[in-house]
Amino acid sequence: MRQKGWIRCCLFVSICMLTCLYVCKAYGAEEKKPISAGMAMPPFTLQTPASAEEQRYLGLKGGSSFSLSQISGRLVLVEILNVL
């Protein structure tokens, strides 16, 4: 009886690992080149701040998300941190 439980556990872990490998391969299939100095920032969206004061500071007109081009200002500085 104890051996059947061990076999089931090993089978379950194996299926989970294979599923993870399949999912990781599917999402990681597209190679992305890192951004280097002088390159244009790729388009992306950010969640709109909940605070009305922060929205006013950024010059946003509401909505659930915004892009960098929607920020009113002459210069938008983006700091990117590489955290592992």
C-alpha positions as CSV (number, residue, x, y, z in Angstrom):
1,M,0.0,0.0,0.0
2,R,2.8,2.4,0.8
3,Q,4.5,1.7,-2.5
4,K,1.4,2.8,-4.4
5,G,1.4,6.2,-2.6
6,W,5.0,6.7,-3.5
7,I,4.4,5.9,-7.2
8,R,1.4,8.3,-7.3
9,C,3.5,11.0,-5.7
10,C,6.3,10.5,-8.2
11,L,3.9,10.5,-11.1
12,F,2.2,13.7,-9.9
13,V,5.6,15.5,-9.5
14,S,6.7,14.3,-13.0
15,I,3.4,15.6,-14.6
16,C,3.8,18.9,-12.8
17,M,7.4,19.3,-14.0
18,L,6.6,18.4,-17.6
19,T,3.7,20.9,-17.5
20,C,6.0,23.6,-16.2
21,L,8.6,22.9,-18.9
22,Y,5.9,23.1,-21.6
23,V,4.5,26.4,-20.3
24,C,8.0,28.0,-19.8
25,K,9.0,27.0,-23.3
26,A,5.8,28.5,-24.8
27,Y,6.2,31.8,-23.1
28,G,10.0,32.0,-23.4
29,A,10.1,31.1,-27.1
30,E,10.4,34.7,-28.3
31,E,13.9,36.0,-27.9
32,K,14.1,39.6,-26.7
33,K,17.1,41.8,-27.1
34,P,18.1,43.9,-24.1
35,I,17.7,47.7,-24.4
36,S,21.0,49.5,-24.8
37,A,22.0,53.1,-24.6
38,G,20.4,55.2,-27.4
39,M,17.7,52.7,-28.3
40,A,14.0,53.7,-28.3
41,M,11.9,52.4,-25.4
42,P,9.5,49.7,-26.6
43,P,5.8,50.5,-26.1
44,F,4.3,49.3,-22.9
45,T,1.5,50.4,-20.5
46,L,1.5,51.1,-16.8
47,Q,-1.4,51.0,-14.3
48,T,-2.8,54.4,-13.6
49,P,-2.1,55.6,-10.0
50,A,-5.1,55.4,-7.7
51,S,-4.4,58.8,-6.2
52,A,-6.0,61.8,-8.0
53,E,-3.0,63.9,-6.9
54,E,-0.5,61.6,-8.6
55,Q,-2.7,61.5,-11.8
56,R,-2.8,65.3,-11.8
57,Y,1.0,65.4,-11.3
58,L,1.6,63.1,-14.3
59,G,-1.1,65.0,-16.4
60,L,-3.2,61.9,-16.9
61,K,-6.9,62.1,-17.7
62,G,-8.1,58.9,-15.9
63,G,-8.5,55.4,-17.3
64,S,-7.1,52.1,-15.9
65,S,-3.7,52.3,-17.7
66,F,-1.5,54.7,-19.5
67,S,1.6,54.8,-21.7
68,L,4.7,57.1,-21.5
69,S,3.4,59.2,-24.4
70,Q,0.4,60.2,-22.3
71,I,2.5,61.8,-19.5
72,S,2.6,65.6,-19.9
73,G,6.1,66.9,-19.6
74,R,9.2,67.8,-21.7
75,L,11.3,65.0,-20.3
76,V,10.2,61.6,-19.0
77,L,13.0,59.8,-17.1
78,V,12.7,56.0,-16.8
79,E,14.9,54.1,-14.4
80,I,15.3,50.4,-15.1
81,L,16.6,48.1,-12.4
82,N,17.7,44.6,-13.0
83,V,16.6,42.6,-10.0
84,L,17.1,38.9,-10.0
